[in-house]
């Protein structure tokens, strides 16, 4: 458990990568890791929330772009990785 806990701390504190931290917790599926990630999120809400909001915002923009381009008959082509 000690190594995974230290690894999670490196991901969150050094890299600041919340998405990678979530994937890491999913992969290892240890309760204490999830608790540490929740504690990190509570201690540094601006980092976690801003990344989550950014991801939702970008997804919404991509979705809107797809709908608008298809509704006017424009081919999405290489503009959209979906």
N, C-alpha and C positions, 0 to 999 in steps of 0.2 A: 504494500500500500504506500509506503514511503516514497518510492520512486515515481509513482503515478501522481501523487500529490505534489511533489516537487516539479514534475513536468507540467502539470496544470498551472502552477504558479508562474512558471517561466512563460507559458503561452499567454496568460492574462497580464502579468505585470511587466514582462520584458517586451513581448511582441504586441500586447494590447489587442490581440485577435480574438474577439468574442466568438465569431463563427467557428474558428478552429477549436476553441475551448469547448463549445457545445458538441462538436463532432467527436472530440476526444472523450468527453463524458459519455456520449452514446456508445462509443467503441468499447470502453472499459466497464460501463454499467455498474459503477460502485457508488453506493449511497453517499459516502463521505465526499466524493468528488463533486457530486451534484450540490451538496450542501455548501462546499467551498465556492462553487460557481455562483450560487445564489447569494452568498455573503459578499462576494466580489461585486455582484450586480447592485446590491443594496449600498455598498460603500462607494461605488463609482457609477451612479446611475446615468450621468451624462454621457459617458463613453458607451455604455450598453444601449441606452435608448436612442442616441443619435445614430448608431450603426443600424439598429433595427428600423428606425424611421427611414433612413436613407435607402435601405434595401426595399422596403415597402413602396417608397416613392418611385424608385427606379423601375420596379416591377409594374406599378400602375402606369407609368409613362410608356413603357414598352407595350403593354396591353393596349393602351389608347392609340399608340402609333400603329399597331397592327390593325385595329378596328378602322381607324380613319383611312389608312392606305387601301385597305380592301374595299371599303365602302365607296371609294371614288374610282376603283378599278386600277389602282397603281400596284405594280408588282413590288413586293417587299424585297425580293432578291437578296443581295448580299448585305442589306442594311440590318437584317434581323437574324440572329443566330437560331431562332426557334424553328 
